[in-house]
Amino acid sequence: MLRVTKRFSRFAVALGGFLIFVGIIVIGVFLIGFLGVVDFSIIDSETFYSLSLLLLLAIGLVDLVAGIILWRR
């Protein structure tokens, strides 16, 4: 049982680090777009909009799984 808990602990730490990294990238992209450094009007098509929403949903689900793992720990 201790071995399984240790494995989940390592997985939760790795997942948490990944989510922090992705969060920093998302905040950076937002700031670059907000300050007008890069024009994101090229991704106004419906395909890219759906893809970005799907990506945000996937990140949210991974975040939820990490939260559950850390809560049960």
N, C-alpha and C positions, 0 to 999 in steps of 0.2 A: 504494500500500500504506500509506503514511503517513497518507493521508486517512482510510482505513478504520479504522486504529488510533486516530486522533484522535476519530472518531465514536464508537467503542466506549468510549473513555475518557470522553467526555462523558456517554454513556448510563449508564455504570457509576457515575459521580459522582451523576447525577440519581437513579438507582435507590437508591443508598446513602443519599442524603438522605431519600428517601421512606420507606425502611425504618426509619431512625432516628426519623422523625416517627411512623410507625405504632407502633413499639416504645414510644415515650413515651406514646402514647395508651393502649395496652394495659396498661402498667404503672399508669397513672393510674386506669383503670377497675378494675383489680384492687385497688388500694389503697382506692378509694372503697367497693367491695363488702366488702373485708376489714375495714375500720374501721366498717362498718355505717351509713355516711352514706346509702346508697341500698339499698333492699331489692330484690334481683333475683329474688325468688320468682315474679314474674309471668312470667318466661321459662323456667319449668320444663317447658313443653310439649315434645313430641318434635320438632316442627317447628323451633322456635328452637334446640334443642340441635343438631340436624343442620346447621342453617345456620351456627351458630357454629363447628362443627368444620370445615365446608367453607371458611369464611373463614380459619381458622387454617392449613388445608392450602394455600390459595392464597398466603397470606403466606409460608409456608415454601418453596413452589416458586419464588416470586419472589426470595426470599433465596438459594436455591440457584443460580439463574441469575446473580444479581449476583456471587456468590462465584466461579463459573466464569469469568465475564468478567474479574474482577479477578485471578484466578489466571493466566489466559492472558496477561495484560498484561505 
